[in-house]
Amino acid sequence: MKTITKTVKKSQYLRKEAKQRMSLKLHMKNSYRYFG
């Protein structure tokens, strides 16, 4: 049971990380458009 919860937590964390990375990428793209 413990390992299952651990993997679930890990996947949630990774999903959060991916979301943050995506938003950062979008932000960079928008700023490039703004400055360029």
Phi and psi restraints in degrees (value plus and minus 20) as a CYANA .aco file:
   2 LYS   PHI     -79.5   -39.5
   2 LYS   PSI     -64.9   -24.9
   3 THR   PHI     -83.8   -43.8
   3 THR   PSI     -56.0   -16.0
   4 ILE   PHI     -82.5   -42.5
   4 ILE   PSI     -68.0   -28.0
   5 THR   PHI     -82.8   -42.8
   5 THR   PSI     -55.9   -15.9
   6 LYS   PHI     -82.9   -42.9
   6 LYS   PSI     -66.0   -26.0
   7 THR   PHI     -86.7   -46.7
   7 THR   PSI     -56.9   -16.9
   8 VAL   PHI     -82.8   -42.8
   8 VAL   PSI     -66.0   -26.0
   9 LYS   PHI     -79.3   -39.3
   9 LYS   PSI     -62.5   -22.5
  10 LYS   PHI     -83.3   -43.3
  10 LYS   PSI     -65.0   -25.0
  11 SER   PHI     -84.6   -44.6
  11 SER   PSI     -59.9   -19.9
  12 GLN   PHI     -82.3   -42.3
  12 GLN   PSI     -63.7   -23.7
  13 TYR   PHI     -81.5   -41.5
  13 TYR   PSI     -64.8   -24.8
  14 LEU   PHI     -83.9   -43.9
  14 LEU   PSI     -58.6   -18.6
  15 ARG   PHI     -83.2   -43.2
  15 ARG   PSI     -62.4   -22.4
  16 LYS   PHI     -81.2   -41.2
  16 LYS   PSI     -65.1   -25.1
  17 GLU   PHI     -79.6   -39.6
  17 GLU   PSI     -65.2   -25.2
  18 ALA   PHI     -82.2   -42.2
  18 ALA   PSI     -61.4   -21.4
  19 LYS   PHI     -82.5   -42.5
  19 LYS   PSI     -64.1   -24.1
  20 GLN   PHI     -82.6   -42.6
  20 GLN   PSI     -62.8   -22.8
  21 ARG   PHI     -82.3   -42.3
  21 ARG   PSI     -63.2   -23.2
  22 MET   PHI     -81.8   -41.8
  22 MET   PSI     -66.1   -26.1
  23 SER   PHI     -84.2   -44.2
  23 SER   PSI     -56.6   -16.6
  24 LEU   PHI     -85.0   -45.0
  24 LEU   PSI     -62.4   -22.4
  25 LYS   PHI     -80.5   -40.5
  25 LYS   PSI     -65.9   -25.9
  26 LEU   PHI     -81.7   -41.7
  26 LEU   PSI     -62.4   -22.4
  27 HIS   PHI     -81.4   -41.4
  27 HIS   PSI     -63.6   -23.6
  28 MET   PHI     -81.6   -41.6
  28 MET   PSI     -64.1   -24.1
  29 LYS   PHI     -80.7   -40.7
  29 LYS   PSI     -65.3   -25.3
  30 ASN   PHI     -84.2   -44.2
  30 ASN   PSI     -62.1   -22.1
  31 SER   PHI     -86.6   -46.6
  31 SER   PSI     -57.0   -17.0
  32 TYR   PHI     -81.4   -41.4
  32 TYR   PSI     -63.8   -23.8
  33 ARG   PHI     -83.2   -43.2
  33 ARG   PSI     -59.1   -19.1
  34 TYR   PHI     -86.8   -46.8
  34 TYR   PSI     -65.8   -25.8
  35 PHE   PHI    -100.4   -60.4
  35 PHE   PSI     -52.9   -12.9
